Amino acid sequence: MAEYKAIRGHTIQTVAGDPSTLADGLIWYDSVAKKVQGSKTAAGAWATNGDINQGRYSGGSATEAPGTAGLIFGGDSPEYNNTETYDGSSWTEVNNLNTGRGNFAGAGTQTAALASGGSASPQGQSEEFDGTNWAEGNDLNTARAGLNGNGTQTASLSTGGKIGENFQTINELYDGTSWTESGDLNTARAYHAVAGTSAAGLAAGGSSPYTADSEEFNGSTWAEGNNLNATKAYVGGGLEHKLQH
């Protein structure tokens, strides 16, 4: 049987306990436990925690924020401008969006978030959050509602949506200042899940009408991927995962 060094080109490291940073597939010798340890992707679990202060639906969130530093904003119905931060146990009201809206794209973190499009007229509005206040930014090129997005405040995308009753394939990229039209989705849709980054994104499900279609974005074009197991809309997505050993 081949030794680990012959396969990987180096011996496993010796650590008193756990390494400071765990990575999927990492192997080490724990000198405290006196055994070889390894890390792998864990199947996480949901737990009930503090309620938001303002009940609503179809709002936006900071898609890059960790579970202990969340941010939600806007929503229906009516069109709310409420913004709340999460510290891992409770939600706190902070300064509101300038324009209340629902069915829009959210992105970023608790201290650097982005909201674009949505149900409020005009539907191309874009706002940036700095952890304290929302400020108006440059508008989308194509105003629409029911779109979704991912990424950071300086590198995000907003995809799909509806103009009136017409589903859209439109995809726009944001560089922190302005929006630029990029490769369109292959399947027009709204109220879909988007995950990943502006250079490696994923769109799945949505209403066009209801679809199970899934597509992957490489920073310039969308390519068809494996479909969801069931057609669905009004869904969310994310790429966060945790490790255990």
C-alpha positions as protocol buffer text, in pm:
chain_id: "A"
residue {
  index: 1
  type: MET
  ca { x: 0 y: 0 z: 0 }
}
residue {
  index: 2
  type: ALA
  ca { x: 136 y: 345 z: -92 }
}
residue {
  index: 3
  type: GLU
  ca { x: 230 y: 576 z: 194 }
}
residue {
  index: 4
  type: TYR
  ca { x: 72 y: 919 z: 236 }
}
residue {
  index: 5
  type: LYS
  ca { x: 403 y: 1089 z: 151 }
}
residue {
  index: 6
  type: ALA
  ca { x: 432 y: 896 z: -175 }
}
residue {
  index: 7
  type: ILE
  ca { x: 81 y: 1008 z: -274 }
}
residue {
  index: 8
  type: ARG
  ca { x: 88 y: 1371 z: -157 }
}
residue {
  index: 9
  type: GLY
  ca { x: 462 y: 1444 z: -169 }
}
residue {
  index: 10
  type: HIS
  ca { x: 494 y: 1532 z: 200 }
}
residue {
  index: 11
  type: THR
  ca { x: 427 y: 1383 z: 540 }
}
residue {
  index: 12
  type: ILE
  ca { x: 121 y: 1484 z: 744 }
}
residue {
  index: 13
  type: GLN
  ca { x: 174 y: 1767 z: 992 }
}
residue {
  index: 14
  type: THR
  ca { x: 173 y: 1717 z: 1369 }
}
residue {
  index: 15
  type: VAL
  ca { x: -55 y: 1954 z: 1561 }
}
residue {
  index: 16
  type: ALA
  ca { x: -140 y: 1977 z: 1931 }
}
residue {
  index: 17
  type: GLY
  ca { x: -515 y: 1958 z: 1885 }
}
residue {
  index: 18
  type: ASP
  ca { x: -664 y: 2106 z: 1564 }
}
residue {
  index: 19
  type: PRO
  ca { x: -501 y: 2319 z: 1293 }
}
residue {
  index: 20
  type: SER
  ca { x: -588 y: 2689 z: 1315 }
}
residue {
  index: 21
  type: THR
  ca { x: -767 y: 2667 z: 979 }
}
residue {
  index: 22
  type: LEU
  ca { x: -963 y: 2360 z: 873 }
}
residue {
  index: 23
  type: ALA
  ca { x: -1000 y: 2272 z: 507 }
}
residue {
  index: 24
  type: ASP
  ca { x: -1204 y: 1999 z: 344 }
}
residue {
  index: 25
  type: GLY
  ca { x: -991 y: 1683 z: 315 }
}
residue {
  index: 26
  type: LEU
  ca { x: -715 y: 1805 z: 551 }
}
residue {
  index: 27
  type: ILE
  ca { x: -533 y: 1529 z: 745 }
}
residue {
  index: 28
  type: TRP
  ca { x: -304 y: 1577 z: 1048 }
}
residue {
  index: 29
  type: TYR
  ca { x: -167 y: 1394 z: 1353 }
}
residue {
  index: 30
  type: ASP
  ca { x: -316 y: 1520 z: 1680 }
}
residue {
  index: 31
  type: SER
  ca { x: -36 y: 1490 z: 1938 }
}
residue {
  index: 32
  type: VAL
  ca { x: -285 y: 1552 z: 2222 }
}
residue {
  index: 33
  type: ALA
  ca { x: -537 y: 1287 z: 2120 }
}
residue {
  index: 34
  type: LYS
  ca { x: -250 y: 1075 z: 1982 }
}
residue {
  index: 35
  type: LYS
  ca { x: -433 y: 986 z: 1663 }
}
residue {
  index: 36
  type: VAL
  ca { x: -468 y: 1090 z: 1300 }
}
residue {
  index: 37
  type: GLN
  ca { x: -754 y: 1337 z: 1241 }
}
residue {
  index: 38
  type: GLY
  ca { x: -925 y: 1457 z: 925 }
}
residue {
  index: 39
  type: SER
  ca { x: -1179 y: 1721 z: 821 }
}
residue {
  index: 40
  type: LYS
  ca { x: -1480 y: 1676 z: 597 }
}
residue {
  index: 41
  type: THR
  ca { x: -1789 y: 1864 z: 491 }
}
residue {
  index: 42
  type: ALA
  ca { x: -2058 y: 1849 z: 756 }
}
residue {
  index: 43
  type: ALA
  ca { x: -2432 y: 1822 z: 701 }
}
residue {
  index: 44
  type: GLY
  ca { x: -2544 y: 2130 z: 901 }
}
residue {
  index: 45
  type: ALA
  ca { x: -2860 y: 2160 z: 1106 }
}
residue {
  index: 46
  type: TRP
  ca { x: -3124 y: 2431 z: 1148 }
}
residue {
  index: 47
  type: ALA
  ca { x: -3213 y: 2575 z: 1488 }
}
residue {
  index: 48
  type: THR
  ca { x: -3475 y: 2829 z: 1598 }
}
residue {
  index: 49
  type: ASN
  ca { x: -3340 y: 3167 z: 1706 }
}
residue {
  index: 50
  type: GLY
  ca { x: -3453 y: 3528 z: 1756 }
}
residue {
  index: 51
  type: ASP
  ca { x: -3737 y: 3656 z: 1536 }
}
residue {
  index: 52
  type: ILE
  ca { x: -3698 y: 3956 z: 1306 }
}
residue {
  index: 53
  type: ASN
  ca { x: -3863 y: 4277 z: 1429 }
}
residue {
  index: 54
  type: GLN
  ca { x: -4072 y: 4338 z: 1117 }
}
residue {
  index: 55
  type: GLY
  ca { x: -4250 y: 4043 z: 958 }
}
residue {
  index: 56
  type: ARG
  ca { x: -4236 y: 4055 z: 576 }
}
residue {
  index: 57
  type: TYR
  ca { x: -4163 y: 3855 z: 264 }
}
residue {
  index: 58
  type: SER
  ca { x: -3974 y: 3904 z: -65 }
}
residue {
  index: 59
  type: GLY
  ca { x: -3702 y: 4111 z: 100 }
}
residue {
  index: 60
  type: GLY
  ca { x: -3328 y: 4107 z: 34 }
}
residue {
  index: 61
  type: SER
  ca { x: -3027 y: 3989 z: 230 }
}
residue {
  index: 62
  type: ALA
  ca { x: -2651 y: 4023 z: 241 }
}
residue {
  index: 63
  type: THR
  ca { x: -2566 y: 3705 z: 51 }
}
residue {
  index: 64
  type: GLU
  ca { x: -2200 y: 3700 z: 159 }
}
residue {
  index: 65
  type: ALA
  ca { x: -2269 y: 3754 z: 531 }
}
residue {
  index: 66
  type: PRO
  ca { x: -2194 y: 3476 z: 784 }
}
residue {
  index: 67
  type: GLY
  ca { x: -2462 y: 3343 z: 1016 }
}
residue {
  index: 68
  type: THR
  ca { x: -2338 y: 3560 z: 1303 }
}
residue {
  index: 69
  type: ALA
  ca { x: -2342 y: 3888 z: 1109 }
}
residue {
  index: 70
  type: GLY
  ca { x: -2654 y: 3886 z: 892 }
}
residue {
  index: 71
  type: LEU
  ca { x: -2843 y: 4167 z: 725 }
}
residue {
  index: 72
  type: ILE
  ca { x: -3197 y: 4177 z: 580 }
}
residue {
  index: 73
  type: PHE
  ca { x: -3368 y: 4472 z: 417 }
}
residue {
  index: 74
  type: GLY
  ca { x: -3687 y: 4572 z: 236 }
}
residue {
  index: 75
  type: GLY
  ca { x: -3975 y: 4338 z: 158 }
}
residue {
  index: 76
  type: ASP
  ca { x: -4349 y: 4323 z: 92 }
}
residue {
  index: 77
  type: SER
  ca { x: -4631 y: 4380 z: 170 }
}
residue {
  index: 78
  type: PRO
  ca { x: -4665 y: 4679 z: 170 }
}
residue {
  index: 79
  type: GLU
  ca { x: -4322 y: 4779 z: 40 }
}
residue {
  index: 80
  type: TYR
  ca { x: -4100 y: 4797 z: 349 }
}
residue {
  index: 81
  type: ASN
  ca { x: -3774 y: 4988 z: 382 }
}
residue {
  index: 82
  type: ASN
  ca { x: -3683 y: 4829 z: 718 }
}
residue {
  index: 83
  type: THR
  ca { x: -3324 y: 4711 z: 761 }
}
residue {
  index: 84
  type: GLU
  ca { x: -3215 y: 4476 z: 1040 }
}
residue {
  index: 85
  type: THR
  ca { x: -2879 y: 4334 z: 1147 }
}
residue {
  index: 86
  type: TYR
  ca { x: -2822 y: 3998 z: 1316 }
}
residue {
  index: 87
  type: ASP
  ca { x: -2549 y: 3923 z: 1573 }
}
residue {
  index: 88
  type: GLY
  ca { x: -2596 y: 3548 z: 1598 }
}
residue {
  index: 89
  type: SER
  ca { x: -2884 y: 3561 z: 1844 }
}
residue {
  index: 90
  type: SER
  ca { x: -3105 y: 3866 z: 1788 }
}
residue {
  index: 91
  type: TRP
  ca { x: -3211 y: 4118 z: 1524 }
}
residue {
  index: 92
  type: THR
  ca { x: -3169 y: 4496 z: 1560 }
}
residue {
  index: 93
  type: GLU
  ca { x: -3339 y: 4772 z: 1361 }
}
residue {
  index: 94
  type: VAL
  ca { x: -3091 y: 5004 z: 1187 }
}
residue {
  index: 95
  type: ASN
  ca { x: -3122 y: 5282 z: 928 }
}
residue {
  index: 96
  type: ASN
  ca { x: -3374 y: 5208 z: 654 }
}
residue {
  index: 97
  type: LEU
  ca { x: -3343 y: 5177 z: 278 }
}
residue {
  index: 98
  type: ASN
  ca { x: -3412 y: 5507 z: 103 }
}
residue {
  index: 99
  type: THR
  ca { x: -3681 y: 5338 z: -107 }
}
residue {
  index: 100
  type: GLY
  ca { x: -3900 y: 5059 z: 31 }
}
residue {
  index: 101
  type: ARG
  ca { x: -3920 y: 4766 z: -208 }
}
residue {
  index: 102
  type: GLY
  ca { x: -3971 y: 4393 z: -245 }
}
residue {
  index: 103
  type: ASN
  ca { x: -3876 y: 4131 z: -505 }
}
residue {
  index: 104
  type: PHE
  ca { x: -3528 y: 4274 z: -563 }
}
residue {
  index: 105
  type: ALA
  ca { x: -3168 y: 4149 z: -568 }
}
residue {
  index: 106
  type: GLY
  ca { x: -2952 y: 4169 z: -256 }
}
residue {
  index: 107
  type: ALA
  ca { x: -2577 y: 4111 z: -221 }
}
residue {
  index: 108
  type: GLY
  ca { x: -2275 y: 4184 z: -3 }
}
residue {
  index: 109
  type: THR
  ca { x: -2213 y: 4175 z: 372 }
}
residue {
  index: 110
  type: GLN
  ca { x: -2352 y: 4336 z: 687 }
}
residue {
  index: 111
  type: THR
  ca { x: -2119 y: 4635 z: 644 }
}
residue {
  index: 112
  type: ALA
  ca { x: -2112 y: 4652 z: 264 }
}
residue {
  index: 113
  type: ALA
  ca { x: -2444 y: 4550 z: 109 }
}
residue {
  index: 114
  type: LEU
  ca { x: -2618 y: 4616 z: -221 }
}
residue {
  index: 115
  type: ALA
  ca { x: -2987 y: 4633 z: -320 }
}
residue {
  index: 116
  type: SER
  ca { x: -3096 y: 4656 z: -683 }
}
residue {
  index: 117
  type: GLY
  ca { x: -3422 y: 4663 z: -875 }
}
residue {
  index: 118
  type: GLY
  ca { x: -3748 y: 4553 z: -719 }
}
residue {
  index: 119
  type: SER
  ca { x: -4116 y: 4634 z: -697 }
}
residue {
  index: 120
  type: ALA
  ca { x: -4082 y: 5006 z: -617 }
}
residue {
  index: 121
  type: SER
  ca { x: -4106 y: 5250 z: -907 }
}
residue {
  index: 122
  type: PRO
  ca { x: -3874 y: 5322 z: -1080 }
}
residue {
  index: 123
  type: GLN
  ca { x: -3763 y: 4960 z: -1066 }
}
residue {
  index: 124
  type: GLY
  ca { x: -3400 y: 5016 z: -1166 }
}
residue {
  index: 125
  type: GLN
  ca { x: -3292 y: 5179 z: -839 }
}
residue {
  index: 126
  type: SER
  ca { x: -2969 y: 5062 z: -673 }
}
residue {
  index: 127
  type: GLU
  ca { x: -2854 y: 5140 z: -318 }
}
residue {
  index: 128
  type: GLU
  ca { x: -2536 y: 5068 z: -118 }
}
residue {
  index: 129
  type: PHE
  ca { x: -2513 y: 5011 z: 260 }
}
residue {
  index: 130
  type: ASP
  ca { x: -2194 y: 5095 z: 454 }
}
residue {
  index: 131
  type: GLY
  ca { x: -2294 y: 4935 z: 783 }
}
residue {
  index: 132
  type: THR
  ca { x: -2476 y: 5250 z: 896 }
}
residue {
  index: 133
  type: ASN
  ca { x: -2655 y: 5423 z: 607 }
}
residue {
  index: 134
  type: TRP
  ca { x: -2795 y: 5346 z: 262 }
}
residue {
  index: 135
  type: ALA
  ca { x: -2685 y: 5569 z: -25 }
}
residue {
  index: 136
  type: GLU
  ca { x: -2823 y: 5590 z: -378 }
}
residue {
  index: 137
  type: GLY
  ca { x: -2599 y: 5434 z: -643 }
}
residue {
  index: 138
  type: ASN
  ca { x: -2614 y: 5409 z: -1021 }
}
residue {
  index: 139
  type: ASP
  ca { x: -2928 y: 5243 z: -1155 }
}
residue {
  index: 140
  type: LEU
  ca { x: -2956 y: 4913 z: -1337 }
}
residue {
  index: 141
  type: ASN
  ca { x: -2954 y: 4942 z: -1715 }
}
residue {
  index: 142
  type: THR
  ca { x: -3289 y: 4759 z: -1731 }
}
residue {
  index: 143
  type: ALA
  ca { x: -3544 y: 4825 z: -1459 }
}
residue {
  index: 144
  type: ARG
  ca { x: -3723 y: 4510 z: -1340 }
}
residue {
  index: 145
  type: ALA
  ca { x: -3863 y: 4322 z: -1041 }
}
residue {
  index: 146
  type: GLY
  ca { x: -3834 y: 3957 z: -936 }
}
residue {
  index: 147
  type: LEU
  ca { x: -3461 y: 3949 z: -1013 }
}
residue {
  index: 148
  type: ASN
  ca { x: -3198 y: 3792 z: -787 }
}
residue {
  index: 149
  type: GLY
  ca { x: -2826 y: 3835 z: -730 }
}
residue {
  index: 150
  type: ASN
  ca { x: -2507 y: 3732 z: -554 }
}
residue {
  index: 151
  type: GLY
  ca { x: -2154 y: 3848 z: -477 }
}
residue {
  index: 152
  type: THR
  ca { x: -2015 y: 4151 z: -299 }
}
residue {
  index: 153
  type: GLN
  ca { x: -2090 y: 4522 z: -306 }
}
residue {
  index: 154
  type: THR
  ca { x: -1808 y: 4575 z: -556 }
}
residue {
  index: 155
  type: ALA
  ca { x: -1848 y: 4257 z: -761 }
}
residue {
  index: 156
  type: SER
  ca { x: -2203 y: 4130 z: -795 }
}
residue {
  index: 157
  type: LEU
  ca { x: -2456 y: 4020 z: -1053 }
}
residue {
  index: 158
  type: SER
  ca { x: -2831 y: 4067 z: -1087 }
}
residue {
  index: 159
  type: THR
  ca { x: -3011 y: 3817 z: -1308 }
}
residue {
  index: 160
  type: GLY
  ca { x: -3350 y: 3759 z: -1462 }
}
residue {
  index: 161
  type: GLY
  ca { x: -3666 y: 3923 z: -1335 }
}
residue {
  index: 162
  type: LYS
  ca { x: -3991 y: 4049 z: -1483 }
}
residue {
  index: 163
  type: ILE
  ca { x: -4093 y: 4357 z: -1677 }
}
residue {
  index: 164
  type: GLY
  ca { x: -4467 y: 4368 z: -1640 }
}
residue {
  index: 165
  type: GLU
  ca { x: -4571 y: 4008 z: -1702 }
}
residue {
  index: 166
  type: ASN
  ca { x: -4274 y: 3926 z: -1925 }
}
residue {
  index: 167
  type: PHE
  ca { x: -3996 y: 3707 z: -1782 }
}
residue {
  index: 168
  type: GLN
  ca { x: -3641 y: 3821 z: -1855 }
}
residue {
  index: 169
  type: THR
  ca { x: -3301 y: 3665 z: -1936 }
}
residue {
  index: 170
  type: ILE
  ca { x: -3116 y: 3990 z: -1858 }
}
residue {
  index: 171
  type: ASN
  ca { x: -2792 y: 3963 z: -1660 }
}
residue {
  index: 172
  type: GLU
  ca { x: -2600 y: 4266 z: -1530 }
}
residue {
  index: 173
  type: LEU
  ca { x: -2264 y: 4288 z: -1350 }
}
residue {
  index: 174
  type: TYR
  ca { x: -2178 y: 4556 z: -1090 }
}
residue {
  index: 175
  type: ASP
  ca { x: -1822 y: 4676 z: -1026 }
}
residue {
  index: 176
  type: GLY
  ca { x: -1894 y: 4898 z: -727 }
}
residue {
  index: 177
  type: THR
  ca { x: -1983 y: 5196 z: -944 }
}
residue {
  index: 178
  type: SER
  ca { x: -2188 y: 5098 z: -1247 }
}
residue {
  index: 179
  type: TRP
  ca { x: -2389 y: 4814 z: -1399 }
}
residue {
  index: 180
  type: THR
  ca { x: -2284 y: 4649 z: -1726 }
}
residue {
  index: 181
  type: GLU
  ca { x: -2488 y: 4413 z: -1942 }
}
residue {
  index: 182
  type: SER
  ca { x: -2330 y: 4067 z: -1961 }
}
residue {
  index: 183
  type: GLY
  ca { x: -2421 y: 3726 z: -2106 }
}
residue {
  index: 184
  type: ASP
  ca { x: -2794 y: 3656 z: -2074 }
}
residue {
  index: 185
  type: LEU
  ca { x: -2948 y: 3357 z: -1900 }
}
residue {
  index: 186
  type: ASN
  ca { x: -3052 y: 3078 z: -2136 }
}
residue {
  index: 187
  type: THR
  ca { x: -3393 y: 3050 z: -1966 }
}
residue {
  index: 188
  type: ALA
  ca { x: -3596 y: 3360 z: -1881 }
}
residue {
  index: 189
  type: ARG
  ca { x: -3705 y: 3350 z: -1516 }
}
residue {
  index: 190
  type: ALA
  ca { x: -3792 y: 3543 z: -1202 }
}
residue {
  index: 191
  type: TYR
  ca { x: -3809 y: 3462 z: -829 }
}
residue {
  index: 192
  type: HIS
  ca { x: -3522 y: 3214 z: -867 }
}
residue {
  index: 193
  type: ALA
  ca { x: -3224 y: 3112 z: -652 }
}
residue {
  index: 194
  type: VAL
  ca { x: -2881 y: 3260 z: -721 }
}
residue {
  index: 195
  type: ALA
  ca { x: -2558 y: 3159 z: -548 }
}
residue {
  index: 196
  type: GLY
  ca { x: -2183 y: 3191 z: -586 }
}
residue {
  index: 197
  type: THR
  ca { x: -1993 y: 3495 z: -711 }
}
residue {
  index: 198
  type: SER
  ca { x: -2002 y: 3730 z: -1008 }
}
residue {
  index: 199
  type: ALA
  ca { x: -1733 y: 3515 z: -1172 }
}
residue {
  index: 200
  type: ALA
  ca { x: -1872 y: 3174 z: -1076 }
}
residue {
  index: 201
  type: GLY
  ca { x: -2247 y: 3193 z: -1029 }
}
residue {
  index: 202
  type: LEU
  ca { x: -2542 y: 2957 z: -1020 }
}
residue {
  index: 203
  type: ALA
  ca { x: -2908 y: 3021 z: -1106 }
}
residue {
  index: 204
  type: ALA
  ca { x: -3171 y: 2757 z: -1034 }
}
residue {
  index: 205
  type: GLY
  ca { x: -3547 y: 2724 z: -1035 }
}
residue {
  index: 206
  type: GLY
  ca { x: -3778 y: 3020 z: -1056 }
}
residue {
  index: 207
  type: SER
  ca { x: -4096 y: 3117 z: -1231 }
}
residue {
  index: 208
  type: SER
  ca { x: -4106 y: 3121 z: -1611 }
}
residue {
  index: 209
  type: PRO
  ca { x: -4357 y: 2967 z: -1532 }
}
residue {
  index: 210
  type: TYR
  ca { x: -4222 y: 2728 z: -1267 }
}
residue {
  index: 211
  type: THR
  ca { x: -3897 y: 2564 z: -1375 }
}
residue {
  index: 212
  type: ALA
  ca { x: -3635 y: 2320 z: -1248 }
}
residue {
  index: 213
  type: ASP
  ca { x: -3374 y: 2455 z: -1490 }
}
residue {
  index: 214
  type: SER
  ca { x: -3025 y: 2522 z: -1353 }
}
residue {
  index: 215
  type: GLU
  ca { x: -2746 y: 2727 z: -1513 }
}
residue {
  index: 216
  type: GLU
  ca { x: -2383 y: 2809 z: -1427 }
}
residue {
  index: 217
  type: PHE
  ca { x: -2208 y: 3142 z: -1495 }
}
residue {
  index: 218
  type: ASN
  ca { x: -1834 y: 3172 z: -1563 }
}
residue {
  index: 219
  type: GLY
  ca { x: -1811 y: 3550 z: -1551 }
}
residue {
  index: 220
  type: SER
  ca { x: -1926 y: 3606 z: -1909 }
}
residue {
  index: 221
  type: THR
  ca { x: -2169 y: 3334 z: -2022 }
}
residue {
  index: 222
  type: TRP
  ca { x: -2428 y: 3096 z: -1879 }
}
residue {
  index: 223
  type: ALA
  ca { x: -2420 y: 2721 z: -1948 }
}
residue {
  index: 224
  type: GLU
  ca { x: -2689 y: 2464 z: -1875 }
}
residue {
  index: 225
  type: GLY
  ca { x: -2631 y: 2249 z: -1565 }
}
residue {
  index: 226
  type: ASN
  ca { x: -2815 y: 1958 z: -1406 }
}
residue {
  index: 227
  type: ASN
  ca { x: -3173 y: 2046 z: -1319 }
}
residue {
  index: 228
  type: LEU
  ca { x: -3329 y: 2061 z: -974 }
}
residue {
  index: 229
  type: ASN
  ca { x: -3520 y: 1750 z: -870 }
}
residue {
  index: 230
  type: ALA
  ca { x: -3844 y: 1951 z: -854 }
}
residue {
  index: 231
  type: THR
  ca { x: -3976 y: 2266 z: -1020 }
}
residue {
  index: 232
  type: LYS
  ca { x: -3996 y: 2553 z: -773 }
}
residue {
  index: 233
  type: ALA
  ca { x: -3992 y: 2932 z: -743 }
}
residue {
  index: 234
  type: TYR
  ca { x: -3945 y: 3192 z: -467 }
}
residue {
  index: 235
  type: VAL
  ca { x: -3636 y: 3005 z: -353 }
}
residue {
  index: 236
  type: GLY
  ca { x: -3303 y: 3114 z: -202 }
}
residue {
  index: 237
  type: GLY
  ca { x: -2951 y: 2987 z: -238 }
}
residue {
  index: 238
  type: GLY
  ca { x: -2603 y: 3006 z: -87 }
}
residue {
  index: 239
  type: LEU
  ca { x: -2260 y: 2848 z: -97 }
}
residue {
  index: 240
  type: GLU
  ca { x: -2161 y: 2854 z: 271 }
}
residue {
  index: 241
  type: HIS
  ca { x: -2063 y: 2521 z: 426 }
}
residue {
  index: 242
  type: LYS
  ca { x: -1890 y: 2426 z: 746 }
}
residue {
  index: 243
  type: LEU
  ca { x: -1629 y: 2166 z: 824 }
}
residue {
  index: 244
  type: GLN
  ca { x: -1605 y: 1906 z: 1095 }
}
residue {
  index: 245
  type: HIS
  ca { x: -1348 y: 1640 z: 1178 }
}
